[in-house]
Amino acid sequence: MGHGQSAVIVIDMITAYDHADAELLLPSAEKAVPPMKRLIERAREVQVPVIYVNDNFGRWRSHHGEILETALAGPRSDLVEPIRPDDDSLFVVKARHSIFYETPLGYLLNQLQVSRIVLCGQVTEQCVLYSALDAHIRHLRVTVPKDAVAHIHADLAEAALKMMQTNMDADIVDSAAVRL
């Protein structure tokens, strides 16, 4: 899987957008998907692991293929198709906000010898923020491409990005400037 020092983690983007805050999230998601797609493509070109960490939406019998099928059958498949996992993508199912909470992600990153993660996806002021904190306390370097994350509340997203930069020493940059 390449040198393994970095990994791109795509958070909660495999969704049918049928949740309570979807209408508030969609305008931001529509803007974030094109830069996210370019970032994922760059990572794949240089063989940096792309790991999708996605909510199971409380469906405990679901697996990544089923989650993807459901999202692609949804009304906003146009936001899922451009960034869908390929055959080399890794997939971790989560049940709560943090990508680390009771998931095997920490073990996987250790196996891949990853020391720096690039967090893209949604929601900036929720799962991205909490995942950045959990990465920071695990001594992982965190980069958040601010144009490749989507938010529900713009003011909270700005505050979350500032908190990640100030409190967690995260690199907040444009996706084109992300070093892989």
C-alpha positions as a printed Julia matrix, in Angstrom:
180×3 Matrix{Float64}:
   0.0    0.0    0.0
   2.82   2.47  -0.58
   4.93   4.14   2.08
   2.11   4.31   4.62
   3.16   7.52   6.35
  -0.06   9.3    5.36
  -3.63   8.15   4.9
  -6.66   9.98   3.56
  -9.73   9.3    5.66
 -13.14   9.96   4.13
 -15.69  10.46   6.89
 -19.42   9.7    6.5
 -19.66  10.51   2.79
 -21.4    7.25   1.87
 -24.92   8.37   2.72
 -28.37   8.69   1.21
 -28.71  12.19   2.75
 -32.02  11.23   4.32
 -31.22  12.34   7.88
 -32.71  15.25   9.85
 -30.07  17.88   8.96
 -29.54  16.81   5.36
 -31.11  19.91   3.81
 -28.77  22.14   5.82
 -25.76  19.97   4.95
 -26.35  19.58   1.2
 -25.17  23.02  -0.03
 -21.84  22.56   1.74
 -21.52  18.91   0.64
 -22.09  19.93  -2.98
 -19.12  22.33  -2.74
 -16.88  19.85  -0.87
 -17.28  16.83  -3.18
 -15.24  18.11  -6.19
 -12.1   18.98  -4.15
 -12.56  15.76  -2.14
 -12.68  13.78  -5.4
  -9.42  15.4   -6.59
  -7.76  14.7   -3.22
  -8.82  11.04  -3.29
  -7.57  10.69  -6.88
  -4.19  12.22  -5.92
  -3.89   9.82  -2.99
  -4.66   6.83  -5.2
  -2.1    7.96  -7.78
   0.71   7.95  -5.2
  -0.6    4.83  -3.41
  -1.52   6.6   -0.18
  -4.23   4.54   1.55
  -7.76   5.89   1.27
  -9.85   4.75   4.21
 -13.59   5.3    4.31
 -14.95   5.49   7.85
 -18.69   5.56   7.7
 -21.66   5.48   9.99
 -23.77   2.32   9.86
 -26.9    4.39  10.61
 -27.85   2.0   13.39
 -28.15  -0.94  10.97
 -26.07  -3.5   12.77
 -26.31  -6.13  10.05
 -25.04  -3.84   7.31
 -21.61  -4.01   5.71
 -19.75  -1.56   3.49
 -21.21  -2.9    0.24
 -24.74  -2.53   1.51
 -24.07   0.97   2.87
 -22.67   1.96  -0.55
 -25.6    0.4   -2.46
 -28.11   2.24  -0.25
 -26.32   5.56  -0.77
 -26.04   5.08  -4.55
 -29.76   4.28  -4.7
 -30.58   7.46  -2.78
 -31.7   10.8   -4.18
 -28.18  12.32  -3.94
 -26.12   9.56  -5.52
 -24.47  12.39  -7.49
 -22.59  13.25  -4.28
 -21.57   9.64  -3.62
 -20.62   8.37  -7.07
 -17.63  10.73  -7.65
 -15.97   9.67  -4.39
 -17.07   6.06  -4.11
 -14.58   3.53  -2.76
 -12.55   1.63  -5.35
 -11.22  -1.92  -5.03
  -8.13  -0.74  -3.11
 -10.06   1.42  -0.64
 -10.3    0.33   2.97
 -13.59   0.62   4.86
 -14.3    0.9    8.58
 -17.84   1.03   9.95
 -18.48   3.32  12.92
 -21.5    3.86  15.12
 -20.7    7.13  16.87
 -19.16  10.52  16.03
 -15.46   9.72  16.27
 -13.82   7.53  13.63
 -11.84   5.94  16.47
 -14.6    5.22  18.99
 -14.84   1.43  19.31
 -13.61   0.85  15.75
 -10.48  -0.99  14.56
  -9.16   2.17  12.88
  -6.33   2.74  15.37
  -5.11  -0.8   14.85
  -5.38  -0.44  11.06
  -3.39   2.82  11.04
  -0.73   1.19  13.21
  -0.52  -1.8   10.83
  -0.09   0.6    7.89
   2.51   2.6    9.87
   0.49   5.77   9.34
   1.6    8.77  11.37
  -0.36  11.5    9.56
  -4.0   11.51   8.56
  -5.89  13.78   6.2
  -9.51  14.11   7.29
 -12.11  14.97   4.68
 -15.87  14.45   4.64
 -18.66  15.53   6.92
 -19.68  17.06   9.28
 -16.9   19.55  10.07
 -18.29  20.64  13.44
 -19.23  17.12  14.51
 -17.5   13.94  13.31
 -14.49  15.69  11.75
 -13.84  17.73  14.91
 -14.21  14.78  17.3
 -12.11  12.55  15.06
  -9.36  15.19  14.9
  -9.29  15.33  18.7
  -9.12  11.54  18.98
  -6.3   11.47  16.39
  -4.42  14.19  18.28
  -4.55  12.32  21.58
  -3.19   9.28  19.71
  -0.18  11.36  18.58
  -1.21  11.35  14.92
  -0.55  14.45  12.81
  -3.83  15.8   11.43
  -4.47  17.73   8.23
  -7.93  19.03   7.38
  -8.45  20.36   3.85
 -11.01  23.07   4.57
 -12.54  22.93   1.08
 -13.04  19.13   1.32
 -15.15  19.09   4.49
 -18.85  19.87   4.68
 -20.8   21.55   7.45
 -24.33  22.07   8.69
 -23.65  25.34  10.52
 -21.03  27.62   8.93
 -20.23  29.47  12.17
 -19.67  26.24  14.09
 -17.56  24.85  11.25
 -15.32  27.94  11.33
 -14.97  27.57  15.1
 -14.26  23.84  14.73
 -11.5   24.47  12.17
  -9.98  27.1   14.45
 -10.15  24.69  17.43
  -8.5   21.92  15.41
  -5.71  24.29  14.37
  -5.19  25.92  17.78
  -5.89  23.1   20.23
  -4.88  20.05  18.18
  -2.08  21.53  16.06
  -3.93  20.43  12.91
  -2.86  21.77   9.53
  -5.86  23.54   8.01
  -5.17  24.03   4.3
  -6.8   23.95   0.88
  -7.02  20.45  -0.54
  -4.63  21.31  -3.38
  -1.94  22.12  -0.77
  -2.24  18.79   1.09
   1.06  16.92   1.13
   0.54  13.2    0.63
